[in-house]
């Protein structure tokens, strides 16, 4: 009866690579890679002004900003960028990871909130007002058209008994969105390919 022939050394290397893939160290690298894709995806939600499942965030009021940095047409939650950069993968292990967002107001923006005045009759907010300013611009030979733009006019005070903050979710909490799933799979494939190509 004939015996098995072939590249026994190559087979031994292949077995060693499969063992390496299933090792705790490689699993930890794979979990860290997925965690990085997860936090990068959350960051893209801020850049695109949308939720993790494609829902477009409610735009900001074009006439009012809470700081001088806020500009007309600015996307929500990007005034300082503090919330966008606050997501950090923690407790990476061989079986999973956690993501912490180190801003106490993160859940308010993720789920939305209604704020009511409690100790006083009114809540007081300060912010910059914007108004449309029209300017006559020449268009063509003898034509003139009005062009408008939002211009900051003054800092003002606003009073309210109730303020509704719309939900602008950025963390995928209801399963992996297809875009994130594809990015994570691609990143994991790269880790595995790197092991096999060594």
Secondary structure, DSSP 8 states (H G I E B T S, - for coil): -----S-HHHHHHHHHHHHHHTSHHHHHHHHHHHHHHHHHHHHHHHHHTB-TTS-B-----TTEESSTT--TT--TT-SS-TTTT-EEEE---SS--EEEE--TTHHHHHH-EEEE--SSS-EEEEEEEEEEEEEEEE-SSS-EEEEEEEEEEEEEEEEESEEEE-----S--SS--HHHHHHHHHHHHHHHHHHHH-
